[in-house]
Structure formats: structure tokens, C-alpha cells
Amino acid sequence: MLTKDHLKAILSGEKELMKMSEVRFCNPPAFDEISVKAMYDKAIKRSNMAKYFPTKYAKGRSCCKEYFYNIWNTVHPNDVKEIIAHANEQRYGLK
């Protein structure tokens, strides 16, 4: 979600955008335990993650799931792979 405040931060150099050609797309399952709401605070603390996300969101809003996981999968692909594998193992006993 691109807001005017986030766009200002990008233009001033505080935040960054990623080229579409660099993005490693993923489609995580829709499990509550790996939702954006559940994972955002942990993921944003990882190195090089905060620079791609707004500093704050409007009340009651959060990051788009597709954007969140695509950026996370690009910057830290092993994290996303492990989280999805763990969620599947917990739900279905899959390894």
C-alpha cells in the first residue's frame, strides 16, 4: 500500500522500492498463524526489511499480504521457506 507519507519517505531517500525484476514472488497459505498481523513485527526487525515498508499505517490498516511476503521472500527467502514449512507441518504433519 503506497501512501503519501510513504511516497514522501521514498522520494527523500528514507525508504526504498524494489525493482519488479528483483522480486521473488511467493504465495503462502492463508493460515492465521502466519498472517501479516501475526508475523509483521518479527519480520520488520530483520535486516534490510524496514526500508521497504511504511513507518506507520492508518488506524485499522496493515500491510498487504502479497507485498509483505514477496518482499520478505526476496530479502530473506530462507525465513519464509522455514515459516511456511513449519506451518504446514503443524497443520498437516507435512515435512
Secondary structure, 3 states (H helix, E strand, C coil): CCCHHHHHHHHHCCCCCCCHHHCCCCCCCCCHHHCHHHHHHHHHCCCCCHHHCCCCCCCCCCCCHHHHHHHHHHHCHHHHHHHHHHHHHHHHCCC
